[in-house]
Amino acid sequence: MADDITARVKLRESKILSDDYYVLRRTDLDFRRSDGTWQNQRRESYDIGEAAAVLPFDRKHGKVVMVRQFRWPVFEWGYRQLLIEAVAGKLDGDDPETCVIREAMEEAGVRISNLRLVSHAFVSPGAVRERPSFFLADYDSTAPREKGGGHAAEGEDIEVLEMGLDEALAMIPRGEIVDLKTIMLLQAAKLSAP
């Protein structure tokens, strides 16, 4: 692990600008640069809470389960399709493993097992305070499933997608899968495939 940089950071002030759905903070700090000089910086960070994501993968049949849903930020950016994603959710006080087991059932209607941690990784470290946990997990594509679809009261309207791993990977260069966590998990599944 790299050296601890705590001595290079002096917090001046941190102020909450918004605390509606998530928390937006503005922070003034001093940072000691690599040449030894101190520089004042002002940064905003968006605290969206901790999360976890999972890609259910039936290795025997080469299939994966993903979800497709509306995401306002990507629509606002100009992406006019529903977003195809790995199953994911906020921890809501649970550990990451419990979270993805719950979300796999709620969103996709699948029971998962044999969770394998891929990474705890920062997704947008320049602006977002979140370090999700990413997992691969086994599921049986021949087993009966629950409905899935998420919770309408939470604004979720989720379509469940099941397809071959290679088919899903082919959607990346065509721009049909543009969610980074999903791309990473699909690639991790390919690397772990028998």
RAWOBEL-V799099 format. One record per helix or strand of 2 or more residues. SS is the DSSP state (h for helix, s for strand). FROM is the first residue (numbers start at 0). TO is the last residue. Records with the same first field share a line. If there is no record, write none. Layout:
BEGIN
SS=FROM-TO ; FROM-TO
END
This chain:
BEGIN
h=5-7 ; 71-76 ; 95-107 ; 151-153 ; 164-172 ; 179-191
s=8-18 ; 22-31 ; 37-46 ; 50-57 ; 62-68 ; 82-84 ; 86-89 ; 112-121 ; 127-128 ; 130-137 ; 158-163
END
